[in-house]
Amino acid sequence: MIDLAGIKAMVAEADEHTLTLYLNVDNTTPENQATTPAWRIYAKNKLFELETAAKSQTDGWADIRARVEAFFEQYRPSSKGLALFAWNGSLQTIELPFAVENQATFGNAQIAPLLWVLDEYEPYLIVLVDQEKARFFLAQLGSVGFREGMEVDLEGYDFAERTYTASPNPVGGGNAVHGGSGRDDHEAMLDEHRTRMYRQVATGIETYVNQRQIRRFFLGGSEQSAHAVKNLLPPKLQDTAIATLPIPLRLGQQEILDMVQPKAIEHERQEEMRIVQEVIDFAKAGGRGALGMQQVQEALTMQRVELLILPWSEADDEGVRPDLPLRAFASGGSVELVHGAAADLLKREGGIAARLYYAL
């Protein structure tokens, strides 16, 4: 499980003599189906290529290489990607649920691809609800798909219609059908049960969001039921609902993902644009913003960076300088990698930005 706290803890322990390896270990790719898979050849060649430079930087290279080689002797892929970090006396690996480009560096730990994973494959809670039941899904979008599912028939209420029969009028007047008050009572009971169920769904959402640290969620199913549940949530939690979508409860997991994914990606890109534009406005107004490498470097030195914002593209040959996220973490800050239009805007405004703890 990749999380920001784990990444921060690792980079706090690692030093400037760290081997970073990202490997595409997906067994379904043809190049990895050979007797010696391509990723093993790549790793072996890179260890050889890096040796001369690494030996000149640290006496600990021999230990690092021995640890990595010992690990690969026993390693059998169970994921599509692998991130490996090794420094003197330590080795840490993180399995990735998607394929990555092979890459290797020696120096500061290269963590930008992990930060991209956290950002792009952030889990979402999807809750579908109608008048009778609710379904909860935790989904990681993009190429990963659903990680787990939970279906709950809350309380198991019996919502079958009752039968109303004729009965004598107690006051007189012969036989007549008297079901009005009984039907009203039944509908009132159903409304009460549904309201109780909606409250349980709302409580379930709140619990799940807090336990899993979910930042955003979708509501679906019956529009009336979804809005009823949303109205029962605390106002702060209501604001984290991305959208209410007309998703029938009968759909399968992949069908649900297909309906949610475009909205989730659209929301991510909009959030990135909002953050970039906000920091640009802060900087130009002399507030809590810094633009361009010089201003951001000064803010990092003064430990004023709350959020470091960098453009990201897997196809970017230059990549992200590894020292920048590490310096942001050192002051308790976080890192946001932006894509598409937000990245283009950021590049026009200096290529890098930071939201600051305070303005000077």
N, C-alpha and C positions, 0 to 999 in steps of 0.2 A: 504494500500500500504506500503510494507516494504522497507525502504531505509536506507543506512548507516548513513545519517545525522540524521534521526529520532532516530536510535539506540544510536548514540553518545549523542544526546540531553537527552535521557532518562537516560542513565547510569551516565551522569554528574549530574543529579538531584537526582537519587537514592542514598541510603547510604548503609553501610555495614550491615544493618538490613532489608534486602529486601526478601520478599517471592517470589520465582519463581515457577510457575506452567506451565508445558507443558501437554496438555490434548488431547487425541485422541477423538474428539467429532463427528466423522464420523457416521452419522445416518444409513449408509448402512451396518455397521458391526453388526453381530448378537448380540454381547454383549451390544450394545447400543440401541437395540430395545426392551429391557425389560421395564417394567413399570418405574423402576428407572434405568437409563442407567449406564453402568459400570463406565464411567468417573465421574459421580456425587458421586458414592460410593468411588472411589479412592480419589477424592478431599476432601471429608468429613473425610475419615480415615487419610489422610496425615496432615490435619489441626490439628487433635487430636494428632498424633504422634509427630509433631514438636513443640507442645505447651510448653512442659516443658523446652526444650532447648532454645526456643525463649524467654520465659519469663525471663530466667536467663540472657539473653543478652540485653534486652531492655524493658523499660516500655511501649513502643508503640505497643506491640503485640496485646493487646485487641482491639485497633483501627484497626490494620491491619486485624485481623480475622473478625471483624464486617463488614468492607468494603467488604471483599471477599464474605462473606456469603450473604450480601445484593445484591451483583452483581449476584450471582448464583441463587438467588430467582427469578430474572427477566430474566435471560439469556436463550435464545433459540438458539441452534446452527444453523448457516447459512453457515458454512464452514466445512472442514474436521479436522482441527486442531486449537488449541487455545493456545496462549502464554499469561500468566498473570503475571504482576509484581506489587507488592504492598509493599509500605513502609509507614512510619508514615505520614499520611495526604494525601497520593496519591495512585492511582491505575490506571494502564494502561494495556490495552488488545490489542492484535494483532491477527487478524484472519489469519490462514494459509491455503493455498489452497491444502494442502495434509495432510494426517494423520501422526501423530508423536507418539513416545512412551511416555506413561505417565511418568512424573518425577516431583519431587518436591525438592526444597532446600530452606534453609534459611541462609542468609549471603549476600555476594556480588551477584548481579544479574548475573544469568547464561545465557549469551548471545550467547554462541557458536552455539546452534542450529539455532538461527536467522541468524548468519553469514553464516552458511552452506546453509540456504535457499537463501540468497542473491547470494551466489556463484554458487550453483548448478542449481538454477532456474532463472538465469539472463535472462532478455528478449533479444530476437534477432529480428532484422528487417529482413524480407524476402521480396525481391522485384523480381517479375516476369515480364519480359517485352519482347514483340516481336515488330514487325513493326507497329502494330496498337493500342496496348493498354498496360497498366501496371496494376499490382495488388500488393498491399502492405498488408503485414500481420505483426502483432506484436505477436510473439509467445514466450511463456515460455515453455521450454523443460522439459524433464523428465515426471513425471506423470501428469503435469498440462495441457499441450496442449495449443491450441490457446486461447488467451484471447480476441482478437478482430480482425476484418478483415476490410479492406477497398478496394474497387475496383473502379478504375477510368478509364473511357474511355477518355483519354486526347484529348481535342479539338474536338473530334467527326469528324475527317477528313473523307471525302469520298474517299476511295481508289479503287473504282470500275474502271475497264478498260474502256477507251474511245473507241468509234467506229470510225474507219478511213475509208473514202469513196474515190472513184475515183473522180478525178477532172481534167479538161483539163489542159494540159501543157501550161502555159502562154506564152511560147516561140514558141510553135508549136509541132507537132509530134503526134497529136491525144490524145485520152484519155489514161490516165495512173494513176496508184495508187500513190498518193503523200501523204504519211503520215510520212515520215522519220523525218522531223524536228518537226512535231507535237508530235510524239511519244517521241522524245528526250526531248521536252519541258515538256511533261507530266511526264516523269521519273525524270527530274530535279525538277519539282514541288513536286513530291512524296519524293524525297531525302531531299528537303528543309523542308517539313512538318515532316518527320521522325526525322531529326536533331533537329528541334524545340521541338518535343515531347521528344526526348532523353534528351535534356537540361532541360525540365520541370521535367522529372523523376529524373535527377541528383539533381536538386534543391529540389525536394520533399524529396529525401534521406537525403540531408544535413540538411534540416529543421527538419525532423523527428528525426534524430540522435541528433541534438542539443537540441530540445525541450524535448525529452524523455531520454536524456543522455545515448543513446545506444552506447555501446562500440564496438559491432561487428555486421556485417550483412552478409547475403547471397544474391547473385544474381542468377537468374534462368530465364527460358524461352528460347528464341532463343539465341544461343551462340553468334551470330553476334551482335544482339541488346544488349545483356548483356555487352559485351565487349565495345560496343560503349558508353553505359552509364557510365561504369567504367572509360573510358578514359576522360570523361568530368568532373569527380569529382576532387576536390583538391587532390594533392599527399598524404597528411596526411590521408585523408579519404579513399583513395584507399587502403592504408595499413591495414585498419580495415576490409576489405572484406575477409571473411574466405575462400570462394570458389565460383566459378561459376559452377552451377550444371544444367544439362539438364532436367529441370522440366517443363513439358508442362503447359501452362496456364489453360488448361481445367480441371486439376485435382482438386479434392476436398481438403478441408483443412486437413483432416486426412492423405490423401495420400501424401500431401506436407510435413507434419510433419514427416511421416515415412521416407521420403527421406533425410530430413535435420538432424534429430536427431542424427544418428550415426556420421555424420561429426562434429556436434557441440560437442558431447561428446569427440570425438577423439581430437578435437582442445583444449578443456578444459584440458584434461590430458597432452597434449603436452606442453601447456602453464605452467602448474604447474611444470612439469619436468624442463622446461627451467628456471623458476624462482629459483627453489631449486638448480639446478646446478650452476646458476650464483652466488648465495649467497655463496655456498660452495667455489667456485673459489675465490670470493672476500676475504673470511675469510682466506683461506690458503695462499693467496698472501699478507696478512697483509693489506687488503683494507677495503671497506665498508661492511664487513660481520662479523657476530658473530655466533658461533656454540656452542651448548650445553647450559645447564641451567645456569651455572656459568657466562659465557660470556654474555648471553642474559640478565640475571638479572642485571649485571653491566651496560649494555647498557641502560636498562630500567630506572635504577636509575639515570643515567646521561642524560636521555631524548634524547638519540641519535637514537632511533628506528624509522625508516621511515616505515618499513613493517615487522610485526611479522609473522613468518611462523610456522604453527602448523599442525601436522598430525591429520586427522579427520576420524572417523568411527562411524557410528550410533551404531555399535555393541561393541564399546570400552567401557568397564565397568568403566574405570577410567575417561573417558571424558577429557575435556579441563579445566584446572584450571581457574576459572572465573576471578581471579585477573590479569592474564597476558594480556588479551585483554583490560581490563580497564586501565592498566598502559600504554599500547601502545597508546590508545586514548588520554590519558592525555598529551602526548607530540605531539599530532597532527598526530600520525601515523595511519596506517591501519593494517588489519589482513587478512592473506590468509590462508585458510584451504585447505590442499592438500590431495589427495586420491591415492589409488593404488600404482603404481610403484614409484611415487614421494614421497609418504608417507614412503614407504619402504626404499628408499634412505636416506630420512631425519632421520629416526630412526637409520640407521647405522652410521650417522654422528653426533649423539648426541641427536636426538629426537626433537630438536627445533632449530630454526635459526632466524636471523633477518638481514634485509638489513638496513644499517645505513645511517644517514644523511651525516656523514663525517667520515673519518678514522683518527685515532690518529697517 
